[in-house]
Amino acid sequence: MTILEYTLSGASAFKVLEGLLSVEIGDYEVALLSGGDVAFIPPGVPFRYWSNMAFTKVLYVGKGDDSVDSQLIAAGEPWDFISFPTF
C-alpha cells in the first residue's frame, strides 16, 4: 500500500465520524483516531493518513487551493452513474 505524504500551504483538520483513522503529523508518532477524535495539521507540516478498516467516515477541512480535497477532486474521473461500481 502506498501512503501519500502531503505538505500543504494552509491548515487542515480531520474529524473521525466512524471507524479508525491513522494520522502521522511531522515527526510525531502515528496517532490512531476513533469516533469524535480530531487532528489539526498546521500549514507547511508534512502529514500522512490512512485507514486499515473497510469503512472509515471522516470530516476533512482544508484551507487553500492545494488542500487534500482539492487534489482528490482534480485527480478524479467522471462517474455517470448513481451508485458505486460493484466489481
C-alpha positions in Angstrom: 0.0 0.0 0.0 1.3 3.4 -0.9 0.5 6.2 1.5 0.9 9.7 0.1 2.6 12.4 2.1 1.1 15.9 2.0 2.7 19.3 2.8 0.0 21.9 2.3 0.1 25.7 2.3 -2.9 26.0 4.5 -4.1 24.4 7.8 -6.1 21.1 7.7 -8.1 19.1 10.2 -9.6 15.6 10.3 -12.6 14.6 12.5 -13.4 10.9 12.6 -17.1 10.3 12.4 -17.0 6.4 12.2 -14.2 3.9 12.1 -10.5 4.4 12.8 -8.0 6.7 11.1 -4.2 6.6 11.4 -2.5 10.0 11.1 1.2 10.8 11.1 1.9 14.5 11.5 5.5 15.8 11.2 7.9 13.9 13.5 5.2 12.8 15.9 4.3 9.2 16.4 1.3 7.8 14.5 -1.9 8.6 16.2 -4.9 6.3 15.9 -8.1 8.4 15.8 -11.6 7.0 16.5 -15.1 8.4 16.6 -15.1 12.0 17.7 -11.3 12.5 17.7 -9.8 15.5 15.8 -6.4 16.1 14.4 -5.2 19.5 13.4 -2.3 19.9 10.9 -0.6 23.4 10.8 0.4 24.8 7.4 3.7 23.6 6.0 3.9 20.5 8.2 4.1 17.1 6.3 1.5 14.5 7.2 0.1 11.2 6.1 -3.2 9.5 6.8 -4.7 6.0 6.2 -7.2 3.5 7.5 -6.9 -0.3 7.7 -10.6 -0.7 8.1 -13.1 -1.5 5.4 -15.1 1.7 6.2 -14.0 4.9 7.9 -16.1 8.1 7.7 -14.1 11.3 8.1 -14.9 15.0 8.0 -11.9 16.8 6.4 -11.5 20.6 6.4 -8.7 22.3 4.5 -7.7 25.8 3.5 -6.1 26.7 0.2 -6.1 25.6 -3.4 -3.8 22.7 -2.6 -5.9 21.1 0.1 -6.4 17.3 0.1 -10.0 17.5 -1.1 -9.0 19.8 -4.0 -6.2 17.4 -5.0 -8.5 14.4 -4.9 -11.3 16.2 -6.9 -8.7 17.3 -9.5 -7.4 13.8 -9.9 -10.9 12.2 -10.0 -12.7 10.8 -13.0 -16.3 11.4 -14.1 -18.8 8.9 -13.0 -22.1 8.9 -14.9 -24.0 6.5 -12.6 -25.9 7.0 -9.3 -24.1 4.2 -7.4 -20.6 3.0 -6.9 -19.3 0.1 -9.1 -19.8 -3.4 -7.7 -16.9 -5.2 -9.4 
